[in-house]
Amino acid sequence: MKKIAITFLSGLLLIAFGACKASKGETSETKTKPALMWFDAEANFERFSHPDSIDFYLNKIKALGFTHAVVDVRPITGEVLFDTEYAPKMHEWQGAERPDFDYLGHFIQKAHELGIEVHASLNVFVAGHNYFDRGLIYSSHPEWASVVYTPKGLTSITNQKEKYSAMVNPVNEEFQVHILNVLKDLVKRYPNLDGLMLDRVRYDGISADFSELSRQKFENYIGQKVEKFPEDIFEWKQDANSKYYPARGKHFLKWIEWRTKNIYDFMARARKEVKAVNPKISFGTYTGAWYPSYYEVGVNFASNQYDPSKDFDWATPEYKNFGYAELIDLYTTGNYYTDITIEEYKNNNRSIWNETDSQAQSGIWYCVEGSCQKLHEIMKENKFMGGILVNQFYDNPEKLSKTIEMNLKASDGLMVFDIVHIIDKGLWKEVESGMRAGQALK
């Protein structure tokens, strides 16, 4: 009898505690991890040029447990997919013309009817497509193009046709004003938009930017002239296999620090300015998860409570001051690895060479499970959505399910890039299987 009474009392306490939690907005539904589906602007241009296609696929992802649609509205050309006085609108892509309707507005309306959030994605420090010689860098602003330092010397990034993104110099104030106007106008025009998801908020790579503007600003930062530029930053040399690598100069570490500060300063500025337009807007970003080499693009997405100088030789003690995790409301990162578990990575022991890397990388960072473990360490209390790249699994669809499951279990949510890969290869069953296994779909 006493035992029953205690159990009953405990139950009442649990009910009361649950009611208290619920009064703060916590429900079983809010405990579900976010699952984001990305809609690339160019790859999906023709397919999503009709409202009924948008409706169909939003219903499709809703049925699979996705909670967010990330809608790309500024592809790498610098054109946009909404009306604004600050940038040209993309009406056509590779021969496909889009009827005149409110693309983003329709996404927002239909998604909200289904209970899905919409976050608009914009590629930031890029304004041209090198494969097609198309974009703002080609049509009106060649001075925005990043100057890259190659083993053959300095050149405009528009001359590097193996790179599809014509990146801009992040410290170009004219461009910063331009992109901030685009962001603010977007937020103003769509007050029901749930958030922004900024992409390519970075340098092109270790080779950028080596313009005179960057040299002057860096010299101001360190308070002295750079006698040999760019050799005092780094010099391209060849290893025993005749592969080029950046041999560090005397200013290398401060240069890395300065570039990271530039990206941090922009993120802080962008957050402040868009929040001034709409304080409720979510301020989000995407980056690659390969943190050990991401210093090459000037990005420190870690918590400012984490000191990378204790773990990595490219970080100064001041580098941690420019960790921007605390600026971000919704952070997505690319766990773009075909090895899912740590055990699998150790068995394969493969090297990874991402598009932004100057050299191959290895270690347990470079599998999904290991990446999530490491990311939790550097992010501290800040959450991250583990991203997958669907086309990595064309030849092994079963692993698509496994990477979805692992990201859902080991990170704070899921980001899938991109819906076009699922549609083109008919991978819906694999997505459903992974969502069920990761408990995003009951």
Sequence and secondary structure as in RCSB ss.txt:
>XXXX:A:sequence
MKKIAITFLSGLLLIAFGACKASKGETSETKTKPALMWFDAEANFERFSHPDSIDFYLNKIKALGFTHAVVDVRP
ITGEVLFDTEYAPKMHEWQGAERPDFDYLGHFIQKAHELGIEVHASLNVFVAGHNYFDRGLIYSSHPEWASVVYT
PKGLTSITNQKEKYSAMVNPVNEEFQVHILNVLKDLVKRYPNLDGLMLDRVRYDGISADFSELSRQKFENYIGQK
VEKFPEDIFEWKQDANSKYYPARGKHFLKWIEWRTKNIYDFMARARKEVKAVNPKISFGTYTGAWYPSYYEVGVN
FASNQYDPSKDFDWATPEYKNFGYAELIDLYTTGNYYTDITIEEYKNNNRSIWNETDSQAQSGIWYCVEGSCQKL
HEIMKENKFMGGILVNQFYDNPEKLSKTIEMNLKASDGLMVFDIVHIIDKGLWKEVESGMRAGQALK
>XXXX:A:secstr
 HHHHHHHHHHHHHHHHHHHHHHTT  TTTTS  EEEEE TTTTTTTTSSHHHHHHHHHHHHHTT  EEEEEEE 
TTS BSS  SSS B  EETTEE  SS HHHHHHHHHHHHT EEEEEEE SEEEETTTTBSHHHHT GGGB EEEE
TTEEEEGGG TT  EEEB TT HHHHHHHHHHHHHHHHH TT  EEEEE  S SSTTB  SHHHHHHHHHHHTS 
 SSTTTTTEEEEE TTS EEEEE TTHHHHHHHHHHHHHHHHHHHHHHHHHH TTSEEEEEEES HHHHGGGT  
 S TT  GGGT TT  TTGGGG  GGG SEEEEE   S  SHHHHHHH   B  TT SS B SGGGSHHHHHHHH
HHHHTT   EEEEEGGGGTT HHHHHHHHHHHHHHSS EEEE HHHHHHHT HHHHHHHHHHTTS  
